Every structure is written in structure tokens, then in C-alpha cells.
Amino acid sequence: MDTQIETTLEKDGILTLENLPFRAGDVVEVTVRAKADTAGPERRLTLRGTPVSYVAPFEPVAADDWESAK
């Protein structure tokens, strides 16, 4: 019997599941996966806090690629 349950963690690192359709002694396999659209902001903003440096910030970028400049 396959059962899919969606729940929200109330405490970091603790997952509680209740009212499962299994009985004491049943052997079950559990797979836990974060929903793609609800990943925490720290996962979506992995570059936040990364140092940024600019090499020649006032020089034109790809000036040779513009047809109108030729």
C-alpha cells in the first residue's frame, strides 16, 4: 500500500506523522523530500553574502559585439 502525505515541519529537524494507515509491527519505507516550490529562502538565495568584485567597472562590455559600433 502506497500512501503520500504532505505536512509542514513545526520544529527544525523534527517530522511528526499521525493517523498513518499502518499497524504496529508493519515494516514501512519512508522517503522525505522538500517540495520544490517551498524551499526555504536560504536555498533560493545561495549567492547572498558572497563577495562581489568588479574588474574594470567603467570599461565597456562587449563593445566589439555591437554592429552599430562598427
C-alpha positions in Angstrom: 0.0 0.0 0.0 1.5 3.4 -1.0 0.5 6.5 0.9 1.6 10.0 0.1 1.3 12.6 2.9 2.1 16.3 2.8 2.9 18.0 6.1 4.8 21.0 7.4 7.6 20.8 10.0 6.8 22.6 13.1 10.3 22.4 14.6 13.7 22.2 12.8 14.7 18.6 12.2 11.6 17.1 13.7 8.9 15.4 11.5 5.8 14.1 13.1 3.3 11.9 11.1 0.0 10.8 12.6 -3.0 8.7 11.5 -1.0 6.6 9.1 -2.8 3.6 7.6 -0.4 1.1 9.1 -0.4 -1.1 12.2 2.1 -1.7 14.9 4.8 -4.1 13.6 4.3 -3.2 9.9 7.5 -2.5 8.1 7.4 0.7 6.1 9.8 2.6 3.9 9.9 6.4 4.3 11.2 8.9 1.7 11.3 12.5 2.7 11.7 15.2 0.1 11.2 19.0 0.2 8.7 20.4 -2.2 10.5 22.3 -4.9 8.3 25.4 -4.7 8.6 25.8 -0.9 12.3 25.5 -0.4 13.5 28.0 2.2 14.9 31.4 1.2 18.4 30.3 2.1 18.2 27.6 -0.7 16.9 30.1 -3.3 19.5 32.8 -2.4 22.6 30.7 -2.3 24.8 33.7 -3.6 23.6 36.0 -0.9 26.5 37.2 1.2 29.1 36.2 -1.4 31.7 38.9 -2.0 31.5 40.7 -5.3 34.4 42.3 -7.1 34.4 44.3 -10.4 37.3 44.2 -12.8 37.5 47.4 -14.8 34.0 48.5 -13.8 34.0 51.6 -16.1 35.1 49.9 -19.3 32.6 49.0 -22.0 31.4 45.4 -22.0 31.4 43.5 -25.3 31.8 46.7 -27.3 33.1 44.8 -30.3 29.9 42.7 -30.5 27.6 45.7 -31.4 27.0 46.0 -35.1 26.1 49.7 -34.8 29.5 50.5 -33.3 31.4 49.1 -36.4 
